Amino acid sequence: MMKGLKASAAAGLIALWGGAAAAACGAEAGACEIDQGSYHIVLPEAAEEGTPVVMFLHGYGGSGSQVLRNKALVEGLTGRGYAVVAPEGRKRDGTGPQNWGFGPFDEGRDEGAFFASVLTDASQRFGTSSAQTVLAGFSAGAFMVHYLACRDPAAFAAYAPVSGAFWRPQPEACEGPVRLLQVHGWRDEVVPLEGRILGGGRWEQGDVFAALETWREANGCASHAPGRAWSEDDQLRRRWDCGPGATIELVLFDGGHSVPKGWAGLMADWFEAEPAVR
């Protein structure tokens, strides 16, 4: 069980989340400050040393505190025993909407180093795991997930982007192996499966299927054909098992640009189906 600072940080806040404890850092409840930025964290009610972590990155113009307002996501994960960590993005040149540094927008803060510092700080403050970790994100947060996984697949045990892939020109190759769960709405018009051109031709969102091909190559998959294709709960799913720690799964749901209902359980089932390899 949590001891000392860990227990006092969560005390008195369990009722607020109904089975989860919103941990407090510093003067602003829920905001933990480190050198490169800040993050928010919610712990499961029975948090212990080594509690697994899902770090969820907000979308363009969003915030970590906004992520925690998604109770279906937060309670779905804490109910399965995960701590939810929601970092804050950064504003370009100190102004404008918050976003992440990836692809054509990779400037300023080293996001990989920031996420690593967040994991370390959370482990020291609250006893969360530094190994049983998933990096997830929505939209711009999902783009960030892909780029970090491409550069440093060992940074997290697994990756779970929702509605995002690479931008064009996408990386010619990625490091591997990687465990990746790609969830995307079939009717997404903000980040279409095939991507779209923005800014009068200055930027182009990439094709999700092209990204998955890059991941199959990084994982050394023997075939581009999935080992399994099936439908479940109104979802279309494909899976490539290419060795230890080298699993790719695509889930298409009948919806638009959103985190689908039940995503937390879907992700937890997927992550727990095989041991983490780092």
BATIVEX-484733 format. One record per residue (C-alpha): residue in three letters; x, y, z. Coordinates in steps of 0.25 Angstrom, whole numbers, padded with zeros to 4 digits, always signed. Layout:
ALAXYZ
...
END
This chain:
MET+0000+0000+0000
MET+0004+0015-0002
LYS+0012+0020+0010
GLY+0016+0034+0015
LEU+0015+0044+0005
LYS+0008+0035-0005
ALA-0003+0032+0005
SER-0005+0047+0009
ALA-0005+0052-0005
ALA-0018+0043-0008
ALA-0025+0044+0006
GLY-0038+0051+0006
LEU-0040+0051-0009
ILE-0045+0037-0012
ALA-0059+0041-0011
LEU-0058+0051-0022
TRP-0055+0040-0032
GLY-0063+0029-0026
GLY-0053+0018-0025
ALA-0041+0026-0030
ALA-0032+0036-0023
ALA-0028+0049-0030
ALA-0014+0052-0024
ALA-0010+0066-0021
CYS+0004+0072-0023
GLY+0009+0086-0019
ALA-0001+0098-0017
GLU-0010+0094-0029
ALA-0018+0081-0026
GLY-0015+0071-0037
ALA-0004+0078-0044
CYS+0010+0072-0041
GLU+0021+0082-0045
ILE+0034+0077-0051
ASP+0045+0085-0058
GLN+0040+0083-0072
GLY+0025+0085-0069
SER+0014+0079-0061
TYR+0005+0067-0061
HIS-0008+0062-0054
ILE-0010+0048-0048
VAL-0021+0040-0042
LEU-0018+0027-0035
PRO-0027+0015-0033
GLU-0033+0013-0019
ALA-0025+0001-0015
ALA-0012+0007-0021
GLU+0001+0000-0017
GLU+0016+0000-0020
GLY+0017-0003-0035
THR+0003+0002-0040
PRO+0003+0001-0055
VAL+0002+0014-0062
VAL-0006+0019-0074
MET+0000+0033-0079
PHE-0011+0039-0087
LEU-0008+0051-0096
HIS-0018+0061-0099
GLY-0022+0066-0113
TYR-0019+0080-0120
GLY-0023+0091-0111
GLY-0027+0082-0099
SER-0020+0080-0086
GLY-0017+0069-0076
SER-0028+0074-0066
GLN-0038+0073-0078
VAL-0033+0058-0079
LEU-0037+0056-0065
ARG-0051+0061-0067
ASN-0054+0049-0076
LYS-0059+0041-0065
ALA-0062+0029-0074
LEU-0047+0028-0078
VAL-0042+0031-0064
GLU-0051+0022-0056
GLY-0050+0011-0067
LEU-0035+0011-0065
THR-0034+0013-0050
GLY-0045+0002-0048
ARG-0035-0008-0055
GLY-0024-0004-0045
TYR-0017+0007-0054
ALA-0012+0020-0050
VAL-0016+0031-0060
VAL-0005+0041-0063
ALA-0009+0053-0072
PRO+0003+0063-0075
GLU+0001+0077-0080
GLY+0005+0080-0094
ARG+0012+0093-0098
LYS+0009+0106-0105
ARG+0017+0109-0117
ASP+0026+0122-0114
GLY+0018+0123-0101
THR+0005+0126-0108
GLY-0007+0119-0115
PRO-0013+0106-0112
GLN-0006+0095-0105
ASN+0000+0084-0113
TRP+0012+0074-0114
GLY+0025+0074-0122
PHE+0025+0064-0133
GLY+0028+0062-0147
PRO+0027+0076-0155
PHE+0024+0083-0141
ASP+0036+0077-0134
GLU+0042+0089-0127
GLY+0045+0093-0113
ARG+0043+0083-0102
ASP+0048+0069-0103
GLU+0035+0062-0101
GLY+0042+0048-0099
ALA+0051+0054-0088
PHE+0038+0061-0082
PHE+0030+0048-0082
ALA+0042+0040-0076
SER+0043+0051-0065
VAL+0028+0050-0062
LEU+0029+0035-0060
THR+0041+0036-0051
ASP+0034+0047-0043
ALA+0021+0039-0042
SER+0029+0027-0037
GLN+0036+0035-0027
ARG+0024+0042-0021
PHE+0013+0031-0023
GLY+0020+0018-0025
THR+0015+0016-0039
SER+0022+0006-0048
SER+0033+0011-0057
ALA+0032-0002-0066
GLN+0017-0006-0067
THR+0014+0007-0075
VAL+0005+0010-0087
LEU+0006+0023-0095
ALA-0007+0027-0100
GLY-0013+0039-0107
PHE-0024+0045-0115
SER-0023+0053-0128
ALA-0010+0061-0127
GLY-0007+0053-0115
ALA-0008+0041-0123
PHE+0002+0047-0134
MET+0011+0049-0122
VAL+0010+0034-0118
HIS+0014+0030-0132
TYR+0026+0039-0133
LEU+0031+0035-0119
ALA+0029+0020-0121
CYS+0036+0022-0135
ARG+0048+0028-0128
ASP+0049+0021-0115
PRO+0040+0009-0114
ALA+0046+0004-0101
ALA+0041+0017-0094
PHE+0028+0010-0091
ALA+0024-0004-0090
ALA+0013-0001-0100
TYR+0006+0009-0109
ALA-0009+0012-0111
PRO-0012+0024-0120
VAL-0026+0028-0123
SER-0029+0035-0136
GLY-0015+0039-0141
ALA-0003+0034-0148
PHE+0009+0041-0155
TRP+0009+0053-0164
ARG+0015+0053-0178
PRO+0026+0051-0181
GLN+0025+0040-0171
PRO+0038+0034-0165
GLU+0044+0025-0175
ALA+0047+0015-0164
CYS+0044+0013-0149
GLU+0052+0006-0138
GLY+0045-0007-0132
PRO+0040-0015-0127
VAL+0027-0009-0122
ARG+0014-0013-0117
LEU+0003-0003-0123
LEU-0012-0003-0122
GLN-0017+0007-0133
VAL-0032+0011-0130
HIS-0039+0020-0141
GLY-0053+0024-0145
TRP-0057+0019-0158
ARG-0065+0032-0160
ASP-0054+0042-0155
GLU-0054+0054-0163
VAL-0043+0062-0154
VAL-0033+0052-0156
PRO-0038+0043-0167
LEU-0032+0029-0169
GLU-0025+0033-0181
GLY-0021+0047-0176
ARG-0023+0061-0181
ILE-0016+0073-0186
LEU-0016+0086-0176
GLY-0011+0100-0176
GLY-0012+0102-0191
GLY-0003+0090-0194
ARG+0007+0093-0184
TRP+0004+0081-0176
GLU-0002+0067-0179
GLN-0007+0057-0169
GLY-0002+0043-0172
ASP-0009+0030-0176
VAL-0012+0021-0164
PHE-0010+0009-0173
ALA+0003+0014-0178
ALA+0007+0016-0163
LEU+0003+0002-0160
GLU+0012-0003-0171
THR+0024+0004-0165
TRP+0021-0002-0152
ARG+0020-0016-0158
GLU+0034-0014-0164
ALA+0040-0009-0151
ASN+0034-0021-0144
GLY+0040-0030-0155
CYS+0027-0036-0158
ALA+0028-0048-0168
SER+0015-0044-0176
HIS+0007-0031-0177
ALA-0005-0039-0176
PRO-0011-0040-0162
GLY-0010-0053-0155
ARG-0025-0050-0150
ALA-0036-0042-0155
TRP-0050-0042-0148
SER-0062-0033-0143
GLU-0066-0031-0129
ASP-0075-0022-0122
ASP-0078-0014-0135
GLN-0063-0013-0137
LEU-0054-0018-0149
ARG-0041-0023-0144
ARG-0028-0028-0150
ARG-0016-0033-0142
TRP-0001-0036-0146
ASP+0007-0044-0136
CYS+0022-0043-0140
GLY+0029-0047-0128
PRO+0031-0044-0113
GLY+0028-0029-0111
ALA+0024-0028-0126
THR+0009-0028-0127
ILE+0001-0018-0135
GLU-0014-0017-0134
LEU-0024-0009-0142
VAL-0038-0006-0137
LEU-0048+0002-0146
PHE-0061+0006-0139
ASP-0073+0012-0145
GLY-0071+0027-0141
GLY-0064+0040-0143
HIS-0053+0047-0137
SER-0054+0043-0122
VAL-0049+0033-0112
PRO-0060+0022-0113
LYS-0068+0017-0102
GLY-0062+0005-0095
TRP-0048+0009-0100
ALA-0042+0007-0086
GLY-0046-0007-0084
LEU-0042-0010-0099
MET-0028-0004-0096
ALA-0026-0011-0083
ASP-0031-0025-0089
TRP-0021-0023-0100
PHE-0009-0019-0091
GLU-0012-0030-0081
ALA-0013-0041-0092
GLU+0002-0042-0092
PRO+0014-0039-0082
ALA+0021-0025-0084
VAL+0034-0026-0091
ARG+0044-0015-0090
END
